[in-house]
């Protein structure tokens, strides 16, 4: 038998962590002295502890780890859980890589290195369009807040339209606005063009997105993780060329799923007026 201090030292965890694992039913000691309350562990529990730490290292929550260790998660469910975790981690890696690129660009700008943009900007009106749309709250603006929400939102909307035997238009549209009911959050809208006679139903609302007299537009190619850089470049162009922002931005997906993101083509649309 090992005292809790010995077990913690050998297992390379804190005593406080072991006590917490005991409290939540994740790893109970092999024996508790009825008089002193001291916890004791046996050698076989090092294997259980190692598995717990390995699962935690993968980013799983303690609740998920507890269910896995208790044998309450099937092999198929575990596979799905790990696959979901991998997808989330891949998205975060893309976002962090894009943030690192933006930091490097800012540092170069401070150092006096001119920024080279390959984006081509066009001014044009945006026609009104009838769409079926769904919305969901997001923690805020920026790819790190938008990406985990907007993709599943489009998937659900598309499935609902197909189930209703509605053929959506080819080019999906996304919009974002501050959430009036949540001071710190925002709201994402996923939309597909539909015929004017289409009726709203459970899971989506049919509405007309008003046209815009003038918008600055550019094309972003590739992953959504780097779209923030393209938006920043477009905003800089608007200011440098004597315009003001005049309405919420839009993203028109010219090429998207089922293509891999590196092949995506997205038109960024920013309503503007002359300064």
QUIQUI-V733280 format. One line per field, one symbol per residue. phi: phi as a letter, one per 40 degrees, with the letter a starting at -180 (. if undefined). psi: psi as a letter, one per 40 degrees, with the letter a starting at -180 (. if undefined). A space follows every 50 residues. Layout:
BEGIN
phi: ???
psi: ???
END
This chain:
BEGIN
phi: .bcccccccccgbccdccccdcccgcacccabccccgccbbbcccccccc cdccccccgccccccdccccgcbcccccdccccccccccccccccccccc cccccccccccgcccbbbcbbbcacbccacbcbbbacbcichdcccdcbc cdccdcccccccccgbccccbcbbbaaccccbdcbabbbbabcbcdccbc adhabcabcccbcabcbabbbhcccbcdcccccccccdccbgbbcbaccb bbccbadcccdcbcbbccbbdabcc
psi: ihidddddddefiidddddddddeedgiidihhdddeiiiiideeddddd dddddddeeiiddddddddefehidddddddddddddddddddddddddd ddddddddddeehihhhehhihhiihiihhihiiiiiidaiidddddedd dddddddddddddefhhiidhihiiiiihdehdeaahhhhihiiidehii iheihhihhiihdhihiihhhaiededdddddddddddddefiiheiiii hhhdhaieiideeihhhhhhhiih.
END
